[in-house]
Amino acid sequence: MSSVSVDLHSASTRELVDAVAVIARELAERDAPDSAAACMELTETLARASDQQESALAAMIARVDASGEMRRWGLPSTQAWLRSRLGMRETRARERVTLARQRHRLPRVTKLLAAGELSYGYASTIADAIARLHDQDCAAAENVLLDMVDQGFSAGKLASFGRRIRDVIAERDGTETADQDSQRGYERSWITSTRSLDGGRYVKGWLNAEDAAVWDGTLGPLAKPAGTDDHRDLPERTAAALISALAHGHRATKVTLVIDLDTLTGGTAPARLTDGTPIPAAHARRIALNAGVSPLILGRGSIPLYLGRRVRFATAAQRQVLETLYPTCAVQGCEVPGTLCEIDHVQGWVLGAPTDIDQLALCCGWHNRFKHTNPDQIHISHGSTGRYVYRVLPPPDTRTIDIHGPPPDEIGWAAA
């Protein structure tokens, strides 16, 4: 059992975090008390403490986000840092980033969360609701939503009101306008569009589940950040993606099926999609009947090797092979689809270097530039599947610091 002793008033932030880590580890290793009533009480106390820890996390995430420190570690965004280094789901990472970025505009929420008087669920819901409001409406929205919390509204109900916060504010201020859209129903998709005085256009609408799937499949990949200098938020990137699609600036979705010649001519070995999903031989042959068939030269272990002659720039056929190998960027943890990545010479384009398929990889634009400007932070390995894996190393000035090491077992604890 670890002993913990820290002077709360004089301890550094690092010492407090280490102490919390020791206590959390010790608590996690213990069995729950036999008394269910005691478990209820302890759960409520621990949940409030967790909410206060979320307040501290929000402050630290905000500092990292504002400074851009994650980019020195080869990560293009704060959300990518939380996903790849801390293993957060996309929605949870986005939720925490939103709270971190909005906390300075929510003084009451920030104070209540830090004091343990407001749950993280309520705080993150309010932060999401006001993210697109200007400062004046933000202050009004904070008061309206906190009043709803005081009235006993659940976090789910608060989220529903938050999505229509502009209408809530208008009702409170006596400037409510009739909302006929809510009476339209949600069985059929609809879009309304009105032109503004400066020549712009307001767009509002609803997509049913089927149409929403088409929207996500077409605009989702196009709405990803363009790189470290892309400071647009998701709604702004989505608008740009929509215009690109309307202007036919995107490519139609395609599916690559890898199939052996023996299977194509009657064999039983299954084909596969690029993500490894097996496709029965008969089904694969039916697909091939209605699709173009391109030769793919495979080496031992069915590893794609060469396609096309040696040239300075990769050919379209070589890219097709690379997209088969790389469903995402070669950098470990990067989720940019391979179809949106650039072709990278693994060893760099130097005098006489060949543009052979086994010397190329797919790398997103951001990491491609990072690899070129920070070669000492990229470790390259070549797996048995024929795919290169790039792993980003810590910045040189931090490699002597074991930031992932276990907290000390003997930390003094003295409550004031």
N, C-alpha and C positions, 0 to 999 in steps of 0.2 A: 504494500500500500504506500502511496506517495504522500509525503508531508508537504503542506503548502503554507507559506507564511510570507505575506506581502504587506507593506505599509501602504494603504490605499491612497493616502494623500501625497506621498513622496514618490510612489512608484511611477516608472515611465510607462508609456503606452505599450511598448514591447513587453515589459514585465507583466502588465495586466492581461495582455492577450495570452501570454504563456501560461499564466495562472488559470485563466478560463479554459485553456486547452487541457491542462492537467485535470481540472475538476470534471470537465465534460468526458474525458476518457475514463476516469474513475467511475463516474455515474453510469456511463454506457455499459460498463462491465458488471454492474450489479443487477441482481434480479429485482423485479418490481415487488413492492411490499405486498403481503398477503391480504391486507385490508383494501377492499375496493373503494371504500369511502376515502381512505388515505390517498389512494391513487388518484381519485378525482381532484382532491385538494392540491396534491403535489403537481399534477398535470397543469392545473390552472396557473400555479405559481411559476412553473417552469416555462409555460407558454408566454407569460408576460415578460419573463427574463429574455426569452428568445426574441421577442419583439424589440426589446431594448438593444439587443445585439444587432438586430437589423438596422436600427438607427445608426449605430456605430459603423456598420458596413456601408450604409448609404453615404456617410461622410467620407469614408476612405475611397469608395468607388468614384465619388464625385471628384476627389483630388486627382486620382489616376486619369480619369476621363478628361479633365481640364488640361492636364499637363502633357497628355499624349505619351506617357511613359511606356504603355504597352507596345508602341511601335518599335521601341529599341529592342524589344524581345521578339520581333518578327511577327507581331499580331496586328492586323489592319484596323481593328476597332476594339472598343471596350467590351462589346458584346461577344466578340470572338475570344477575347481573353477569358471571360467568365465561362464560356462553353468549353474551351479546349483545356484550360488549366484547372478549372474547378469542377468540370463535369456537369454543369447546369444544363437543363433543357432549354431549348430556344425561348419558350414563353417565359420561363423563370428568369433567364438572363435579361431579356428585354424588360421585364417588370422591374428588376433591380436597377437597371440603367435609367429607366424613366424616373423612378423615385429619386435617384441620385442627382439627376439633372434638374428636377423640379423642386427639390427641397428648399432652395433659397427663395422660391416664390410662394412657399407655403409655411409661413412662420408658425402659425398655430398648430398645424399638423406636425411639423418638425418637433416642436416643444412637447406636444402630447405624446408622441411616439417615444421620445427620449425618456420621458417620465414614466413610461409603462402604462399610460392612461388611454392609449389608442393602439389597437392591434395593427400589425403589419398589413394584414389583409385590407383593412379600411384605408390605411395610409397609401398603399400602392394603388388602390382603386381610385382614390381622389387624385393622385398624381397623374394617372392615366387620363382622367376626365378633363383636366385643365391643361394638358400638354399643348393643345392647339389654340388656346385662348390667349388674348393679349393681357397685359398685366392688370388693367382695370377690371376686366371680367374675371380674371383669375382670382382676385381678392374676393369678389362677390360670390364666385362659385365655391371657394373654400368655406365661406360662412354658410352657404346654403347646404352644402353636403355634410358639414359637421353638425348642423342642426338636425339633419336626417339621422345621423348616428345617434344623437341624443334622444331622438324620438323612437329609437329601437329598430330602425331599418336594418335588415341583414346586409352583408357585404355584396351578395348577389343582387339584391334589390337596388342597392346603391349604385352598382355598376350599370344597371339598366337606366337609372336616372342620369348617370354620368354621361351616357352616350347621347342624351338629349339635353345636355346641360344648358345650351344656349336658349332653348325654349323655357327651361325652368327659370333662368335668370329673367327672361322677358316677362314671364308671368308674375314674378315677384315685383318687378319694377312697373307693372301695369302697361307694358308695351307688347303684350302677347298678340300674335297674329294667328289667323286661322291656319291650322295644319291639316290640309286635305290628304296629304300623302299617307298619314297613318290610317286613313279610312280605305285606302286602295286595296289592301290585302296583300298576301305574300305567296299566292299560288303562281302568278305569272310575273316574269321580270318586267321592269319598267325603268325608264330613264327620262328625266325632264332636264331641259337645258334653256337657260335664259342669258341673254347678252348683257354685259355691263356697259356703263357709259364710256369707258375707256377702250372698248373694243374687245375686251376679254369675254369669258363665258363661264357662268356658274353651272356645274353639273351635279345632279343629285339623282339617286335611284336605288333600286333593289334588284338583286339577282337571285333567282331560285337556285337550288342546290346543283342542278345540272349545269346551268350557265355559269355558276360560280366556279365549278371545276374547270371549265374552259378558260375562264379568266385567270385562275391561279396557274394553270399549266402553261399559258401563253405569256403572261406578264411576270409571273414569279421569277424566272431566271433573268429576265431583262431588268428587273427592279433591284438587283443586287448592287451594293456599292461599287463604284468604278475604281476605287483605290483609296489611298491614304488622304488624298486631297479632296475627296468627295464628301463634302460636309452637308449634303442634302439629307433630310429625314426621309423615312419610308414613303409617306404620302407624296412628297415631291418626286422621288425616284419612280413611284408608280405612275404618276402623270407623264413623266418622260417616256416610260416604257409603253404606255398606251399610245402616245403620239408616234413612237417608233413602229408599233404594230400597225397603226392606221396608215402610216406612210409606206408600209411594206418594207420597212427596214430590218425586219427580223426574218429568220429562216424557219420554214415549216418544221414541226417536230418530226424527227426521224427515229427509227428503231433499228439497231444493228443486231443481227443474228449471226452468231459464229457457228458454223456447221462444217463437219468433215465431209470430204468428197464421197467417202464410202456411205455416209448417212444420206447424202443428197441423192445417191444412185440406188438406194434401197436398203441400206444398213439399218441397224437398230440402235446405235449409240445416240443418245440425246444431243441436241444442239443446246446452246445457252445464250442468254442475253449478256450484255456487257457487265451487269452486276452479279453474274454467276447463276442467275435463275435458270434451272434446266427446262428445256422445251422438248416434249416427246418427238421422236423422229418423224412420225407420220404428220404431226402438226407442223413441224418445221418444213417438211416438203410442200405442204399446202401453202405455207407463207411464201416459199421460194417460187411457186408457180406465178405469183402475182407481183414479184419484186425483182429488181435488178440483182444480178449475182456478180460479185467481184472476187477475183482470186486473192487469197491470203496465204502467204508462204509461212509455214510453221516449222520451228525447229524442235529439238528433243523436248518432250514435256509439253508440246503444243504451245510453245512460246513464239509469238510473232517476231520475226527477225528482219527481213528485208522486203521492201516493196518499192519498186521504182529505182532509178539510177541515182548515182551520187551527184548532188547539186548543192549550191549554196543555201538555197531556201527549200524547206520541206515541201513536198508535193501534196496535192489534195489526197492522193491515195495513201501517203504516209500518215497524214492526219487521221484518216479513217481508221488506220491500224491503232494509232495512239489513243483515239477515243474509245477503242475496244478495250485497251489496257487500263486506261485511267478514267474511271467514272467521275473522279474529282481531281483537284489540283494535287500534284505530287507531294506537296508539303504536308506532313503528318498533322492531322487535325483540321486542315482547311477544307471547307465544304463547298467551295465554288465548283459548279459542274464542269467536267472536262470539256464539254462542248463550248464553253465560254472562256476557256483558257488559251494562253499563247503557247507556241511550241518553243521549248527551251533546249539549247545544246547543253547537255549535262556537264561537260568539261569546259564549256565556253567556246565561242567561235574564235579560234586562233589560227595561225598560218597553217593551211593545208588540212585542217580538221574536217573529217568527213561528215556529211549529213546522212548518216545511216540510221536506220530505224532503231538499232540497239544503242544508239548514242543520243537519243532524243527522249524528252519527257514533256508532259503537259504541265504548265505552271501558270497560275493566275497572274494577271498583270502586276498586281501589287507585290506578290512574292518573287516574281521574276526580276523586278527592279531591286528588291531587297537582296536577293542572291547576288546580283551584280555588284552592289555597293557595299555589301557586308559578307564577303566570301568566307571570312573566318567564323561566321555564326551559322554556317550551313554544314551539316554532316550528311553525306550521301551514302546510301547503301543500296545494293542491288539484290532484290529478293528472288526466291525460287520461281516466282510467277513471271519473271522478266520485267517487272515494274520497278523503277527507281523510287526510293523513298527519301525525301528530304526531311531532315529533322532540324529545327531551329534551336541553336544553342543560346544560353543566356549571354547578355552583353559582357564583354571582357572584364569590366570593372566590378561585376557582381559575382563572378565565378568562384570566388573564395568564400562567399556567404552561403551557408546551407539554409536557404529559406524554407526548405521542405523537411528539414530534420525534425525529429521528435522534440517536444518541449522538455526542459529539464525536469527530472523527477523530484528534485528537492528544491522547492520554491517556498520561501517564507511567506506567511499570511498573517497579517495583524490588522484586524478591523479597528477603525478609529472609533 
